[in-house]
Amino acid sequence: MWVDCGISRVHVLLEIRDLRKSFVAPDGSRHEVVHIPEFRLGARSQLALSGESGTGKTTFLHLIAGILAPDSGSILFDGRDVARLSESERDRLRAGAIGYIFQTFNLLQGFTVLENVLLGMAFGPGADRTRALELLGRVGLAERIHHYPRQLSTGQQQRVAVARALANRPKLVLADEPTGNLDHANARAALALIREACTENGAALLLVSHDHEVLGAFETTASLGTLNAAAGQGGVR
C-alpha cells in the first residue's frame, strides 16, 4: 500500500519496502512487531497515522529515526538507506535531519529550557544560541529559557520538545502521540504549533496518534494497523 501525500508533485523524502522488525519474547520465541510492505512520504507533506496499541507505532517510528535497526527491508530517507547505516551513522543522520517529538518529551531535567535545545543542537551541526532563542520565542517560551523542566507546565514542556525537534532544521519530524499527555485545550494548541512550525521550517511531518480529534485535523491520514502486516498479534507498541 502506498501512502501518497502529494508525491506526484513533490520529491519523495521517505520510501520503505518490506520493512521487518521482531523481538525475542520471554519464552524465547521471536515475535514480529513490524512488517511494512511499502510506504512513502513526500517532502514537506504532513501525514497522520492512526495507531492503536498493538500496531507497532513506536517501533515503526524508532526504525525510521534510526534508533532501532531493522531485521530486513529498506528505509530510503532522502536517498540514503537507513537500514544499511552503522549505528554511529544513524545517530548522525538523526541528529542532523530527523526531529523526534516523544510522547513523554524526554527533556533533560538537570538542564534549563535553553540548554535542552542547545544540547540537542550539539549533536547536529552545532549549538546555535540565536537559533535556539528564536525557536523558543516562536513557541512562546522567551520568558522561560532559564527555567528547568520541573518548573514548567506539561504544555510548556511540550513546547520545549517541539523547539528541540526543529532546532537542527530537520527534513522530517516524527511525533509519537505528541498530545497524549496534554489536556484538551493544550492538545489542540500543541498540534497547531507542531504543524505550523513544520510548515515554516520546510519539514515533513509524520505523526502517530489514536486520538480521533487529532487525526481529524489532518488532510491526509492512514491506518498504521492496515499498513503493518504484523499488527494485531498482541503485545507491541
Secondary structure, DSSP 8 states (H G I E B T S, - for coil): ----SSTTTS-EEEEEEEEEEEEE-TTS-EEEEEEEEEEEEETT-EEEEE--TTS-HHHHHHHHHTSS--SEEEEEETTEEGGGS-HHHHHHHHHHHEEEE-TT----TTS-HHHHHHHHHHTTT---HHHHHHHHHHTT-TT-TT--GGGS-HHHHHHHHHHHHHTT--SEEEEESTTTTS-HHHHHHHHHHHHHHHHHHT-EEEEEE--HHHHHT-SSEEEHHHH-TTTTSSS--
